[in-house]
Amino acid sequence: MAFSDSTQIPFNILDVLQGPPNQPVYYRIEVGSSIKYLTASKPLSGLPDINGDYLKFDTIPSGDWDVASLVSDVDGKFIVASTEKKQFPDATSMWHASNIDWLELWRLQLQELKEGHDSNSQDDDHLQLRGHFPSAIFPGPKNLGGSKVAAFWNLNLNGEHNHGLSCESYIYSLIQDISVAPKFLAHLTDNHKHIIGYVLELVPARNANINDLYLCKEALQKLHNLGIAHGHLTADTFLVHQETSSVQLQSFFSSYETTDQEVLDKEMSSVENILQQPPLPKRVRDKKLIQEITAIQQRDGYIHPGLFKQLESDGRINISKDDHRAMLADLKEKNWQWNTQEVQDN
């Protein structure tokens, strides 16, 4: 509906959700004590506009609305065309007794930064963020325990392309009574209305190596005993606790229930070879690499997921401009749908 209230109020941009080019871009904004969204049919740039450089306004209409639709003005910047009250679908089903709101975590992080603390300062903390986007380390709310937590949430508010969020949450509901993975602490909500993701405990851990083979197989066997195949084992699937040397599993976005013992046995037999592979590089934090990734996204409008897979395996980017654009063209023909095997093949 078009807005009729002429009252304008200020807002702060907290996050920008931007998926493939065929999906809308959402600005997650803070308005008072609530979250609203600004959305456009497509991004003006391949880069998330976290600073609001493409917005032609710094105030928005007041009123009881959730989403403001944006259109491009004559100068190419976004203006507000209409507002609406919209009910977003849950990204996962609710099964856990606890929940925490995204805005509460964000404010805790902001408070820590103001006090001179950085909750994202330790490289090892980011081991639990591999394979997930978007995700972040946040200060731990007192009611959840722990000084830090790992939060994972959806990229598409309409419930599409949730990158395994729903699957992983379901698997956590099956394994919550055994110590085979970091604890599922709470569902992550938006405006205390709908579920957008979940929060896990952050464990002090390192990557596994061949010396941890027995403990890794022991952890995987616990999962198999429940009739669950992990589905995508890599070296970073296994978290070795720094203090106890016990092993837990993570990244269940490709996991599934099965009674096929041959499938489980094949997965178990792959562990030794996986642990013999060179360790994956740490989360991309090198300034030159970040600049290179940014330049590629700005040049081509999007980053093919295969590029990040190459970064994980090689620690560098060696995809040519023509090859990357050809990969994107192929992805476009598939309506920007991709799976893990296609990424590995690239």
C-alpha positions in Angstrom: 0.0 0.0 0.0 1.1 3.6 -0.5 2.0 5.5 2.6 -0.1 8.5 3.5 1.5 9.5 6.9 3.8 12.3 6.1 5.7 11.9 9.5 9.3 10.9 8.9 11.5 9.2 11.4 15.3 8.3 11.4 16.7 4.8 11.1 20.0 2.9 11.3 21.2 0.3 8.8 22.2 -2.9 10.7 22.7 -5.4 7.9 22.2 -5.9 4.2 20.8 -9.3 2.9 21.8 -9.7 -0.7 21.7 -13.0 -2.5 22.0 -13.9 -6.2 21.1 -11.3 -8.8 17.6 -12.7 -9.2 16.7 -12.1 -5.6 15.8 -8.8 -4.0 18.1 -6.9 -1.7 17.0 -6.2 1.8 18.3 -3.5 4.1 17.7 -4.6 7.7 17.1 -1.3 9.6 16.6 -0.4 13.2 13.7 1.9 13.9 13.4 2.6 17.6 13.2 -0.8 19.3 12.1 -2.7 16.3 13.4 -4.0 12.9 12.0 -3.0 9.5 13.2 -3.8 6.0 13.8 -1.8 2.9 13.8 -3.9 -0.3 14.5 -3.3 -4.0 13.9 -5.7 -6.9 17.6 -5.9 -7.6 20.8 -4.4 -6.2 22.4 -1.4 -7.9 25.8 -2.9 -7.3 27.3 -6.3 -6.8 28.4 -5.1 -3.3 26.2 -4.9 -0.3 25.3 -1.3 0.4 25.9 -1.4 4.2 26.5 2.4 4.4 23.3 3.3 2.5 25.2 5.0 -0.3 22.5 4.1 -2.8 19.7 5.5 -0.6 18.4 8.9 -1.4 16.9 9.4 2.0 17.9 9.3 5.7 14.4 9.2 7.2 11.4 6.8 6.5 7.6 7.1 6.9 6.4 6.3 10.4 3.6 3.8 10.9 2.9 0.1 11.4 4.7 -1.5 8.5 7.4 -4.1 8.0 8.7 -3.6 4.5 9.2 -0.5 2.4 9.6 -1.1 -1.3 12.3 1.0 -3.1 12.5 2.1 -6.7 15.3 3.9 -8.5 15.0 7.6 -9.0 16.2 9.4 -12.1 19.7 9.7 -10.6 19.9 6.0 -9.9 19.5 6.2 -6.2 16.7 4.4 -4.2 13.6 6.2 -3.0 10.6 4.8 -1.0 7.6 3.9 -3.2 5.3 2.1 -0.8 5.1 0.3 2.6 3.3 -2.8 3.6 2.6 -5.0 6.6 4.1 -8.4 5.8 4.4 -11.7 7.6 7.6 -13.5 6.8 7.7 -17.3 7.0 9.9 -19.0 9.6 13.3 -20.2 8.3 13.1 -23.3 10.5 10.5 -25.1 12.6 10.4 -24.3 16.3 11.4 -27.2 18.5 13.7 -25.7 21.2 12.3 -24.0 24.3 14.6 -21.0 24.1 14.8 -18.1 21.6 16.8 -14.9 21.3 16.2 -11.9 19.1 18.8 -10.8 16.5 18.5 -7.2 17.6 19.5 -8.2 21.1 22.6 -9.9 19.9 23.5 -7.0 17.7 23.1 -4.5 20.6 25.3 -6.7 22.8 28.0 -6.6 20.1 27.7 -2.9 19.7 28.1 -2.4 23.5 31.2 -4.5 23.5 32.7 -2.5 20.7 32.0 0.7 22.5 33.8 -0.7 25.6 36.8 -1.6 23.4 36.2 -5.3 23.2 36.1 -7.2 19.9 34.1 -10.5 20.0 35.4 -11.5 16.6 39.1 -11.2 17.4 40.1 -14.8 17.6 40.7 -16.7 14.4 39.9 -20.1 16.0 36.4 -18.8 16.9 35.6 -18.7 13.2 36.0 -22.5 12.8 32.3 -22.8 13.5 31.3 -20.3 10.9 32.6 -22.3 7.9 30.0 -23.3 5.3 27.4 -20.8 6.6 26.3 -17.4 5.3 25.4 -15.1 6.8 26.8 -15.9 10.3 28.7 -14.2 13.0 30.2 -14.4 16.5 28.3 -12.4 19.1 28.7 -11.8 22.9 26.7 -14.4 24.8 23.5 -13.2 26.5 23.4 -14.1 30.2 20.4 -16.3 29.9 22.1 -18.5 27.3 25.4 -18.9 29.2 28.9 -18.6 27.7 30.9 -15.5 26.8 30.3 -15.9 23.1 27.8 -17.6 20.8 27.7 -18.4 17.1 24.6 -17.2 15.3 23.4 -18.3 11.8 20.4 -16.8 10.0 18.6 -16.7 6.6 19.7 -14.7 3.6 16.3 -14.7 1.9 13.4 -13.4 4.1 10.8 -15.2 1.9 12.1 -18.6 3.0 14.0 -19.4 -0.2 17.6 -20.6 -0.5 18.2 -20.9 3.2 21.4 -22.7 2.7 20.5 -25.7 4.8 19.3 -23.8 7.8 16.1 -25.8 8.1 17.9 -29.1 7.6 20.6 -28.3 10.2 18.1 -27.1 12.8 16.1 -30.4 12.3 19.3 -32.5 12.7 20.1 -30.6 15.9 16.6 -31.5 17.2 17.6 -35.2 16.7 21.0 -35.0 18.4 20.3 -32.6 21.3 20.6 -35.4 23.9 24.1 -36.5 22.9 27.3 -34.5 23.1 28.1 -35.0 19.4 27.9 -31.3 18.4 28.1 -27.8 19.9 24.9 -27.1 21.9 21.9 -25.7 20.2 21.1 -22.8 22.5 18.1 -21.1 21.0 16.2 -20.2 17.9 17.1 -16.8 16.5 14.1 -14.5 16.0 13.4 -11.3 14.2 11.2 -8.7 16.1 10.3 -11.6 18.4 7.9 -12.6 15.6 9.4 -15.3 13.4 12.4 -17.6 13.3 15.3 -16.5 11.1 18.0 -18.9 12.3 19.6 -20.3 15.4 22.3 -19.8 18.0 25.0 -22.4 19.0 27.5 -22.4 21.8 31.0 -21.4 20.8 33.5 -24.1 21.7 37.2 -23.6 22.2 38.4 -25.8 19.4 40.9 -26.5 16.6 40.7 -28.3 13.3 41.3 -32.1 13.4 44.3 -33.9 11.8 45.2 -37.5 11.2 46.4 -37.9 14.9 42.7 -37.4 15.9 41.4 -40.2 13.6 40.1 -42.5 16.4 38.3 -39.7 18.2 36.8 -38.4 14.9 35.5 -41.8 14.0 34.1 -42.2 17.5 32.2 -38.9 17.1 30.9 -39.8 13.7 29.8 -43.2 15.0 27.6 -41.5 17.5 25.8 -39.8 14.7 25.5 -43.0 12.7 24.1 -44.8 15.7 21.1 -42.4 15.4 20.7 -43.4 11.7 22.0 -40.0 10.4 24.6 -39.6 7.7 26.6 -36.4 7.9 26.4 -35.9 4.1 29.4 -33.6 3.6 32.4 -34.5 5.6 35.5 -32.3 5.4 38.4 -31.7 7.7 36.6 -28.7 9.3 33.5 -30.9 10.1 35.4 -32.1 13.2 36.0 -29.8 16.1 38.7 -30.9 18.6 38.2 -29.2 21.9 41.3 -27.4 23.0 40.8 -28.3 26.7 39.5 -31.9 26.6 40.7 -33.1 23.2 37.2 -34.6 22.7 35.7 -34.3 19.2 32.4 -32.9 18.1 30.8 -32.5 14.6 29.4 -29.5 12.9 27.9 -28.3 9.6 24.8 -30.5 9.3 23.3 -28.6 6.4 23.6 -31.7 4.1 22.8 -34.3 6.7 20.0 -36.8 6.4 18.4 -39.8 8.1 19.1 -43.2 6.5 18.9 -46.9 7.2 21.4 -47.7 4.5 24.4 -49.2 6.3 26.4 -49.2 3.1 26.1 -45.4 3.0 27.1 -45.0 6.6 30.1 -47.4 6.2 31.3 -45.5 3.1 31.1 -42.2 5.0 33.1 -43.7 7.9 35.8 -45.1 5.6 36.3 -41.7 4.1 37.4 -40.1 7.4 41.1 -41.2 7.3 41.6 -39.8 3.8 39.9 -36.5 4.7 42.1 -36.0 7.8 45.2 -36.6 5.7 44.4 -33.6 3.5 46.2 -30.3 4.2 44.3 -28.1 6.6 42.0 -25.6 5.2 43.1 -21.9 5.4 41.7 -19.8 8.1 38.6 -17.7 7.4 39.4 -15.1 4.8 40.8 -12.1 6.7 43.8 -11.2 4.6 43.3 -7.6 3.4 44.7 -8.3 -0.1 42.3 -11.3 -0.6 39.4 -9.3 0.7 40.2 -6.5 -1.7 40.5 -9.0 -4.6 37.1 -10.6 -3.7 35.5 -7.2 -3.5 36.9 -6.2 -6.9 35.7 -9.4 -8.5 32.2 -8.9 -7.1 32.1 -5.3 -8.2 33.3 -6.3 -11.7 31.0 -9.2 -12.3 28.1 -8.4 -10.0 28.2 -11.6 -8.0 30.7 -14.2 -6.7 30.3 -17.8 -7.8 30.4 -20.1 -4.8 33.1 -22.1 -6.5 35.5 -19.3 -5.9 35.1 -19.6 -2.2 35.6 -23.4 -2.5 38.9 -22.6 -4.3 39.9 -20.3 -1.5 39.2 -23.1 1.0 41.3 -25.6 -0.9 44.1 -23.4 -2.3 44.1 -20.3 -0.1 44.2 -18.1 -3.2 42.1 -17.1 -6.2 43.2 -18.3 -9.7 40.0 -18.2 -11.6 40.3 -16.0 -14.7 37.8 -13.3 -15.5 36.5 -15.2 -18.5 36.2 -18.4 -16.5 34.4 -16.7 -13.6 31.9 -15.0 -16.0 31.3 -18.3 -17.8 30.6 -20.0 -14.4 28.1 -17.2 -13.6 26.4 -17.5 -17.0 25.9 -21.2 -16.3 24.6 -20.4 -12.9 22.2 -17.9 -14.3 20.8 -20.5 -16.7 20.0 -22.6 -13.7 18.1 -19.7 -12.1 21.0 -19.2 -9.6 20.4 -22.6 -8.1 23.4 -24.7 -7.1 24.4 -27.6 -4.9 27.6 -28.7 -3.2 28.6 -31.2 -5.9 28.3 -28.5 -8.6 30.5 -26.2 -6.6 33.1 -28.9 -6.2 33.0 -29.7 -9.9 33.9 -26.1 -10.7 
